[in-house]
Amino acid sequence: MPAVCLADAGAVQATTERDGQHDFDPLLGAWKEHTKIRQHPLTGSDTWTEFEGIDVYRKIWDGRAIIGEYEGDSDKRHSESVMLYTYNPQAHQ
């Protein structure tokens, strides 16, 4: 087995930037969700409304973003929301 210089291996590893463009891929698909929302945020209230719903995540813009759509119901109301996750390949964010 050939000898490996650990100093050289560390130098190669340090120059390789991590690419996080697939970090949200585990979210893809449909998920049942139980959500609690504070009824009066930023007021010190500790009263919550609980929802049962579905989150659906899918890729858009040729995989450069993921969109999440939520729809759920509590005993008092219906709720819908949209979340957008984007990735900047230049900044690796």
N, CA, C and O atoms as a MOPAC input file, in Angstrom:
PM7 MOZYME 1SCF
protein

 N      0.85300 1    -1.16600 1     0.00000 1
 C      0.00000 1     0.00000 1     0.00000 1
 C      0.91000 1     1.24500 1     0.00000 1
 O      1.85200 1     1.32200 1     0.78900 1
 N      0.62600 1     2.22400 1    -0.89000 1
 C      1.45600 1     3.42500 1    -0.93700 1
 C      1.22100 1     4.30900 1     0.29000 1
 O      0.13400 1     4.32100 1     0.86600 1
 N      2.24300 1     5.03000 1     0.66500 1
 C      2.14100 1     5.96000 1     1.79700 1
 C      1.37300 1     7.20300 1     1.36300 1
 O      1.49900 1     7.65000 1     0.22300 1
 N      0.58500 1     7.75700 1     2.26900 1
 C     -0.19800 1     8.95800 1     1.99200 1
 C      0.27100 1    10.05300 1     2.93700 1
 O      0.36400 1     9.84000 1     4.14600 1
 N      0.56100 1    11.20300 1     2.39600 1
 C      0.96800 1    12.34400 1     3.21300 1
 C     -0.28300 1    13.02400 1     3.76000 1
 O     -1.07100 1    13.57300 1     2.99000 1
 N     -0.47600 1    12.99600 1     5.07100 1
 C     -1.66900 1    13.58100 1     5.68400 1
 C     -1.73600 1    15.08900 1     5.48500 1
 O     -2.83300 1    15.63900 1     5.39300 1
 N     -0.61800 1    15.76000 1     5.41700 1
 C     -0.62100 1    17.20900 1     5.19300 1
 C     -1.21100 1    17.52700 1     3.83000 1
 O     -1.97300 1    18.48400 1     3.69400 1
 N     -0.86800 1    16.73400 1     2.81300 1
 C     -1.41600 1    16.95800 1     1.47000 1
 C     -2.92100 1    16.66500 1     1.44000 1
 O     -3.67800 1    17.38800 1     0.79200 1
 N     -3.35100 1    15.62400 1     2.12600 1
 C     -4.77500 1    15.28100 1     2.14200 1
 C     -5.59000 1    16.39300 1     2.78600 1
 O     -6.68600 1    16.69800 1     2.31700 1
 N     -5.07900 1    17.00400 1     3.84900 1
 C     -5.77100 1    18.10400 1     4.50000 1
 C     -5.87000 1    19.31500 1     3.60900 1
 O     -6.88100 1    20.01700 1     3.63100 1
 N     -4.83700 1    19.57800 1     2.82100 1
 C     -4.85300 1    20.73300 1     1.91700 1
 C     -5.90600 1    20.56800 1     0.83900 1
 O     -6.58000 1    21.53500 1     0.48400 1
 N     -6.06200 1    19.36000 1     0.31000 1
 C     -7.07800 1    19.11500 1    -0.71700 1
 C     -8.46100 1    19.27600 1    -0.11400 1
 O     -9.33800 1    19.88200 1    -0.72900 1
 N     -8.66500 1    18.74900 1     1.06900 1
 C     -9.97000 1    18.83000 1     1.71400 1
 C    -10.34700 1    20.27500 1     2.03100 1
 O    -11.51700 1    20.64000 1     1.91400 1
 N     -9.39600 1    21.08900 1     2.42200 1
 C     -9.67600 1    22.46800 1     2.79200 1
 C    -10.09200 1    23.30700 1     1.58700 1
 O    -10.83500 1    24.27600 1     1.74200 1
 N     -9.62200 1    22.94900 1     0.38000 1
 C     -9.95100 1    23.74200 1    -0.80100 1
 C    -11.26400 1    23.31200 1    -1.44400 1
 O    -11.78100 1    24.03700 1    -2.29500 1
 N    -11.82200 1    22.16700 1    -1.07400 1
 C    -13.08100 1    21.69000 1    -1.63700 1
 C    -14.24200 1    22.31200 1    -0.86900 1
 O    -14.42600 1    22.04500 1     0.31800 1
 N    -15.02700 1    23.14900 1    -1.56100 1
 C    -16.18000 1    23.77800 1    -0.90700 1
 C    -17.36400 1    22.83100 1    -0.91500 1
 O    -17.60500 1    22.12900 1    -1.89600 1
 N    -18.08900 1    22.81800 1     0.17000 1
 C    -19.27900 1    21.98800 1     0.27000 1
 C    -20.39100 1    22.60100 1    -0.55600 1
 O    -20.64000 1    23.80400 1    -0.48000 1
 N    -21.06200 1    21.76900 1    -1.34900 1
 C    -22.16700 1    22.22800 1    -2.18400 1
 C    -23.46500 1    21.79300 1    -1.51900 1
 O    -23.73500 1    20.59500 1    -1.42100 1
 N    -24.28200 1    22.75500 1    -1.05400 1
 C    -25.50200 1    22.42900 1    -0.31700 1
 C    -26.77100 1    22.46600 1    -1.14600 1
 O    -27.86600 1    22.58800 1    -0.59700 1
 N    -26.63700 1    22.36000 1    -2.47800 1
 C    -27.83000 1    22.53000 1    -3.31700 1
 C    -28.86800 1    21.43000 1    -3.12400 1
 O    -30.00900 1    21.59100 1    -3.55600 1
 N    -28.51000 1    20.32600 1    -2.49200 1
 C    -29.48300 1    19.25000 1    -2.27900 1
 C    -29.86900 1    19.09400 1    -0.80300 1
 O    -30.44900 1    18.07800 1    -0.42100 1
 N    -29.55400 1    20.08400 1     0.02000 1
 C    -29.82600 1    19.98600 1     1.45800 1
 C    -31.30400 1    19.83400 1     1.79500 1
 O    -31.64200 1    19.21600 1     2.80400 1
 N    -32.19400 1    20.38700 1     0.96800 1
 C    -33.62800 1    20.28900 1     1.25800 1
 C    -34.30400 1    19.12500 1     0.53900 1
 O    -35.51300 1    18.93800 1     0.68200 1
 N    -33.55200 1    18.33900 1    -0.23000 1
 C    -34.13900 1    17.21200 1    -0.95900 1
 C    -34.88700 1    16.21800 1    -0.06500 1
 O    -35.88900 1    15.65700 1    -0.50900 1
 N    -34.44500 1    15.97400 1     1.17700 1
 C    -35.21200 1    15.03800 1     2.01500 1
 C    -36.64800 1    15.49700 1     2.29200 1
 O    -37.48300 1    14.68400 1     2.68700 1
 N    -36.94500 1    16.77200 1     2.09400 1
 C    -38.31500 1    17.26600 1     2.29100 1
 C    -39.25700 1    16.87500 1     1.15400 1
 O    -40.47200 1    16.85000 1     1.34700 1
 N    -38.72100 1    16.57000 1    -0.02000 1
 C    -39.55400 1    16.34000 1    -1.20100 1
 C    -40.60100 1    15.26500 1    -0.94300 1
 O    -40.31800 1    14.23500 1    -0.33200 1
 N    -41.81500 1    15.52400 1    -1.41800 1
 C    -42.92200 1    14.58200 1    -1.24800 1
 C    -44.03200 1    15.20600 1    -0.42200 1
 O    -44.05300 1    16.41500 1    -0.19100 1
 N    -44.94800 1    14.36500 1     0.01700 1
 C    -46.10200 1    14.81400 1     0.81200 1
 C    -45.95600 1    14.29000 1     2.23600 1
 O    -45.58700 1    13.13600 1     2.45600 1
 N    -46.25400 1    15.16400 1     3.19800 1
 C    -46.08000 1    14.83400 1     4.61200 1
 C    -47.31500 1    15.23400 1     5.40900 1
 O    -47.82800 1    16.34200 1     5.25600 1
 N    -47.79400 1    14.32200 1     6.26600 1
 C    -48.83600 1    14.68600 1     7.22300 1
 C    -48.16700 1    15.48900 1     8.32600 1
 O    -47.06100 1    15.16700 1     8.75900 1
 N    -48.85200 1    16.54400 1     8.78200 1
 C    -48.22200 1    17.42900 1     9.75400 1
 C    -49.20500 1    17.85500 1    10.83100 1
 O    -50.37300 1    18.13400 1    10.55900 1
 N    -48.70700 1    17.90000 1    12.05900 1
 C    -49.44800 1    18.45600 1    13.19000 1
 C    -48.73500 1    19.75500 1    13.56600 1
 O    -47.55300 1    19.72900 1    13.90600 1
 N    -49.43600 1    20.88700 1    13.51100 1
 C    -48.83700 1    22.19600 1    13.72800 1
 C    -49.53800 1    22.91800 1    14.86300 1
 O    -50.75900 1    22.84400 1    15.00100 1
 N    -48.75600 1    23.61600 1    15.67200 1
 C    -49.30200 1    24.48300 1    16.71500 1
 C    -48.91000 1    25.91600 1    16.38300 1
 O    -47.74200 1    26.19500 1    16.11100 1
 N    -49.87800 1    26.82200 1    16.40500 1
 C    -49.63200 1    28.23400 1    16.12300 1
 C    -50.08600 1    29.05600 1    17.32400 1
 O    -51.20400 1    28.89000 1    17.81200 1
 N    -49.21600 1    29.93900 1    17.79400 1
 C    -49.57200 1    30.82200 1    18.90400 1
 C    -50.64000 1    31.80100 1    18.41100 1
 O    -50.44500 1    32.45500 1    17.38700 1
 N    -51.76300 1    31.91200 1    19.12400 1
 C    -52.88200 1    32.74800 1    18.67500 1
 C    -52.54300 1    34.22800 1    18.65900 1
 O    -52.96700 1    34.94000 1    17.74900 1
 N    -51.80400 1    34.70100 1    19.62400 1
 C    -51.46700 1    36.13000 1    19.70500 1
 C    -49.95600 1    36.27700 1    19.87100 1
 O    -49.48200 1    36.53500 1    20.97800 1
 N    -49.18600 1    36.11500 1    18.78100 1
 C    -47.72700 1    36.17300 1    18.90900 1
 C    -47.24400 1    37.54600 1    19.37300 1
 O    -47.90000 1    38.56200 1    19.14400 1
 N    -46.10700 1    37.55400 1    20.01600 1
 C    -45.43000 1    38.76400 1    20.50200 1
 C    -46.20600 1    39.50800 1    21.59000 1
 O    -45.91900 1    40.67600 1    21.85500 1
 N    -47.18300 1    38.85300 1    22.22300 1
 C    -47.94600 1    39.50100 1    23.28800 1
 C    -47.73700 1    38.82200 1    24.64400 1
 O    -48.25800 1    39.28500 1    25.65900 1
 N    -46.97200 1    37.72000 1    24.65900 1
 C    -46.80900 1    36.96300 1    25.89400 1
 C    -47.89200 1    35.91700 1    26.07500 1
 O    -47.88600 1    35.18800 1    27.06700 1
 N    -48.82100 1    35.83000 1    25.13200 1
 C    -49.91200 1    34.85300 1    25.20100 1
 C    -49.35000 1    33.44200 1    25.10400 1
 O    -48.37200 1    33.19700 1    24.39800 1
 N    -49.97700 1    32.52400 1    25.81700 1
 C    -49.59500 1    31.11900 1    25.72000 1
 C    -50.78400 1    30.28600 1    25.25000 1
 O    -50.93800 1    29.13000 1    25.64500 1
 N    -51.62400 1    30.88500 1    24.40300 1
 C    -52.78200 1    30.20200 1    23.84500 1
 C    -52.44400 1    29.75900 1    22.42600 1
 O    -51.97700 1    30.55300 1    21.61000 1
 N    -52.68600 1    28.47800 1    22.14300 1
 C    -52.28700 1    27.89100 1    20.86700 1
 C    -53.48800 1    27.35100 1    20.10100 1
 O    -54.48400 1    26.94000 1    20.69700 1
 N    -53.38600 1    27.35600 1    18.77400 1
 C    -54.34000 1    26.66800 1    17.90500 1
 C    -53.59100 1    25.53300 1    17.22600 1
 O    -52.50100 1    25.73600 1    16.69300 1
 N    -54.17300 1    24.33700 1    17.24500 1
 C    -53.52100 1    23.17000 1    16.65300 1
 C    -54.19600 1    22.80700 1    15.34100 1
 O    -55.42200 1    22.82200 1    15.22700 1
 N    -53.36300 1    22.47900 1    14.34400 1
 C    -53.83100 1    22.13100 1    13.00500 1
 C    -53.35400 1    20.73800 1    12.62300 1
 O    -52.27200 1    20.30700 1    13.02200 1
 N    -54.16900 1    20.04700 1    11.85200 1
 C    -53.76900 1    18.80600 1    11.18300 1
 C    -53.77700 1    19.12900 1     9.69800 1
 O    -54.76700 1    19.64200 1     9.17600 1
 N    -52.67700 1    18.83100 1     9.01500 1
 C    -52.61300 1    19.20100 1     7.61200 1
 C    -51.62400 1    18.38500 1     6.81800 1
 O    -51.06400 1    17.40000 1     7.29900 1
 N    -51.42300 1    18.82200 1     5.58500 1
 C    -50.51800 1    18.16900 1     4.63900 1
 C    -49.55000 1    19.21100 1     4.09100 1
 O    -49.96000 1    20.29800 1     3.68400 1
 N    -48.26000 1    18.87200 1     4.08300 1
 C    -47.22400 1    19.65800 1     3.40600 1
 C    -46.83200 1    18.90400 1     2.15300 1
 O    -46.60700 1    17.69500 1     2.20400 1
 N    -46.74700 1    19.59600 1     1.02800 1
 C    -46.27200 1    18.99500 1    -0.22000 1
 C    -45.09800 1    19.82800 1    -0.71300 1
 O    -45.23900 1    21.02600 1    -0.95500 1
 N    -43.94000 1    19.19200 1    -0.86100 1
 C    -42.72000 1    19.85500 1    -1.32600 1
 C    -42.34600 1    19.31100 1    -2.69600 1
 O    -42.36700 1    18.10100 1    -2.91900 1
 N    -42.00100 1    20.22000 1    -3.62300 1
 C    -41.56100 1    19.79900 1    -4.96000 1
 C    -40.52900 1    20.77700 1    -5.49600 1
 O    -40.48200 1    21.94200 1    -5.10100 1
 N    -39.70300 1    20.27400 1    -6.40800 1
 C    -38.68300 1    21.11400 1    -7.03400 1
 C    -39.31400 1    21.98700 1    -8.11000 1
 O    -40.24000 1    21.56900 1    -8.80600 1
 N    -38.79400 1    23.21200 1    -8.23500 1
 C    -39.20200 1    24.11300 1    -9.30900 1
 C    -37.95000 1    24.76300 1    -9.88900 1
 O    -36.86000 1    24.60200 1    -9.34100 1
 N    -38.09300 1    25.48300 1   -10.97400 1
 C    -36.99200 1    26.21300 1   -11.62100 1
 C    -35.81900 1    25.29500 1   -11.91700 1
 O    -34.67000 1    25.61100 1   -11.60900 1
 N    -36.13000 1    24.14100 1   -12.52700 1
 C    -35.09400 1    23.18300 1   -12.92000 1
 C    -34.23600 1    22.75400 1   -11.72800 1
 O    -33.03100 1    22.54400 1   -11.86600 1
 N    -34.86500 1    22.62600 1   -10.55800 1
 C    -34.17900 1    22.16900 1    -9.35600 1
 C    -33.44500 1    23.23800 1    -8.58100 1
 O    -32.80200 1    22.92900 1    -7.57800 1
 N    -33.51700 1    24.49500 1    -9.01300 1
 C    -32.81300 1    25.56200 1    -8.29600 1
 C    -33.58600 1    26.03900 1    -7.06900 1
 O    -33.06800 1    26.83400 1    -6.28500 1
 N    -34.81400 1    25.56400 1    -6.89500 1
 C    -35.61800 1    25.95200 1    -5.73200 1
 C    -36.59100 1    24.83000 1    -5.39500 1
 O    -36.89000 1    23.97000 1    -6.22200 1
 N    -37.07100 1    24.86300 1    -4.16800 1
 C    -38.11200 1    23.92900 1    -3.71100 1
 C    -39.25700 1    24.76100 1    -3.17200 1
 O    -39.04300 1    25.72400 1    -2.43600 1
 N    -40.47400 1    24.38900 1    -3.54000 1
 C    -41.66600 1    25.07200 1    -3.03200 1
 C    -42.41800 1    24.09900 1    -2.12600 1
 O    -42.58000 1    22.92200 1    -2.44900 1
 N    -42.86700 1    24.61200 1    -0.99800 1
 C    -43.65700 1    23.81900 1    -0.06900 1
 C    -45.03500 1    24.43800 1     0.07300 1
 O    -45.16600 1    25.63600 1     0.32300 1
 N    -46.06000 1    23.61500 1    -0.08800 1
 C    -47.43900 1    24.09500 1     0.04100 1
 C    -48.09100 1    23.37100 1     1.21200 1
 O    -48.06800 1    22.14200 1     1.28600 1
 N    -48.67200 1    24.14400 1     2.12500 1
 C    -49.31300 1    23.58300 1     3.31300 1
 C    -50.80100 1    23.89000 1     3.28500 1
 O    -51.21400 1    24.98800 1     2.91400 1
 N    -51.60200 1    22.90700 1     3.68200 1
 C    -53.04000 1    23.10300 1     3.85800 1
 C    -53.46900 1    22.29000 1     5.07000 1
 O    -53.20300 1    21.09100 1     5.15400 1
 N    -54.14200 1    22.96200 1     6.01600 1
 C    -54.55000 1    22.27500 1     7.23400 1
 C    -55.77600 1    22.90000 1     7.87300 1
 O    -56.19300 1    24.00100 1     7.51600 1
 N    -56.34300 1    22.17300 1     8.82700 1
 C    -57.55500 1    22.61700 1     9.51000 1
 C    -57.41200 1    22.43900 1    11.01400 1
 O    -56.79600 1    21.48700 1    11.49400 1
 N    -58.00000 1    23.38500 1    11.74500 1
 C    -58.16200 1    23.25000 1    13.18400 1
 C    -59.65700 1    23.12800 1    13.42900 1
 O    -60.44800 1    23.07900 1    12.48700 1
 N    -60.03900 1    23.07900 1    14.69700 1
 C    -61.47600 1    23.04400 1    14.97900 1
 C    -62.12300 1    24.41200 1    14.74200 1
 O    -63.35000 1    24.51800 1    14.74400 1
 N    -61.30900 1    25.47000 1    14.53500 1
 C    -61.85000 1    26.81800 1    14.36600 1
 C    -61.65000 1    27.41800 1    12.98000 1
 O    -62.41800 1    28.28900 1    12.57100 1
 N    -60.62400 1    26.96200 1    12.24300 1
 C    -60.35300 1    27.61600 1    10.96500 1
 C    -59.53600 1    26.73600 1    10.02600 1
 O    -59.01700 1    25.69000 1    10.41400 1
 N    -59.43900 1    27.18900 1     8.78700 1
 C    -58.65300 1    26.55600 1     7.73200 1
 C    -57.40900 1    27.41200 1     7.47800 1
 O    -57.48300 1    28.63800 1     7.56100 1
 N    -56.29200 1    26.79700 1     7.17700 1
 C    -55.05600 1    27.54300 1     6.95400 1
 C    -54.33400 1    27.01100 1     5.71600 1
 O    -54.28700 1    25.80300 1     5.48300 1
 N    -53.77800 1    27.92300 1     4.93200 1
 C    -52.95900 1    27.56500 1     3.77500 1
 C    -51.73200 1    28.46000 1     3.76400 1
 O    -51.80700 1    29.63000 1     4.14000 1
 N    -50.59400 1    27.91000 1     3.33100 1
 C    -49.37500 1    28.71500 1     3.23200 1
 C    -48.46300 1    28.14600 1     2.15700 1
 O    -48.61300 1    27.00600 1     1.71700 1
 N    -47.50600 1    28.98500 1     1.74900 1
 C    -46.50600 1    28.59500 1     0.75100 1
 C    -45.13700 1    28.98100 1     1.27900 1
 O    -44.96000 1    30.07400 1     1.81600 1
 N    -44.16800 1    28.08800 1     1.12700 1
 C    -42.78500 1    28.35500 1     1.51300 1
 C    -41.90400 1    28.16500 1     0.29000 1
 O    -42.12900 1    27.24900 1    -0.50000 1
 N    -40.90400 1    29.02000 1     0.12900 1
 C    -39.99700 1    28.93200 1    -1.00200 1
 C    -38.57200 1    28.82300 1    -0.47900 1
 O    -38.11700 1    29.67800 1     0.28100 1
 N    -37.86100 1    27.76100 1    -0.88800 1
 C    -36.46600 1    27.55100 1    -0.52100 1
 C    -35.63900 1    27.69800 1    -1.79600 1
 O    -35.83100 1    26.94600 1    -2.75100 1
 N    -34.71700 1    28.66700 1    -1.81300 1
 C    -33.87900 1    28.87300 1    -2.99600 1
 C    -32.42700 1    28.59000 1    -2.63300 1
 O    -32.05300 1    28.58100 1    -1.46100 1
 N    -31.61800 1    28.35900 1    -3.66200 1
 C    -30.19800 1    28.06800 1    -3.47900 1
 C    -29.37600 1    28.96900 1    -4.38300 1
 O    -29.66600 1    29.10400 1    -5.57200 1
 N    -28.34900 1    29.58600 1    -3.81300 1
 C    -27.43700 1    30.43500 1    -4.57100 1
 C    -26.13900 1    29.65500 1    -4.78800 1
 O    -25.35700 1    29.51200 1    -3.84800 1
 N    -25.88700 1    29.14400 1    -6.00700 1
 C    -24.70300 1    28.30900 1    -6.21500 1
 C    -23.38500 1    29.08500 1    -6.07200 1
 O    -22.36500 1    28.48900 1    -5.72700 1
 N    -23.38600 1    30.38600 1    -6.32800 1
 C    -22.15500 1    31.15300 1    -6.17300 1
 C    -21.76100 1    31.27400 1    -4.69700 1
 O    -20.58100 1    31.16600 1    -4.36300 1
 N    -22.72700 1    31.49500 1    -3.82500 1
 C    -22.47200 1    31.65400 1    -2.39100 1
 C    -22.54900 1    30.33900 1    -1.63200 1
 O    -22.21900 1    30.28700 1    -0.44700 1
 N    -22.98600 1    29.26400 1    -2.30800 1
 C    -23.20000 1    27.95300 1    -1.67100 1
 C    -24.16700 1    28.08500 1    -0.49400 1
 O    -23.96000 1    27.48600 1     0.56200 1
 N    -25.23000 1    28.87900 1    -0.68900 1
 C    -26.24200 1    29.08200 1     0.36300 1
 C    -27.62000 1    28.86500 1    -0.19900 1
 O    -28.60900 1    28.98800 1     0.52400 1

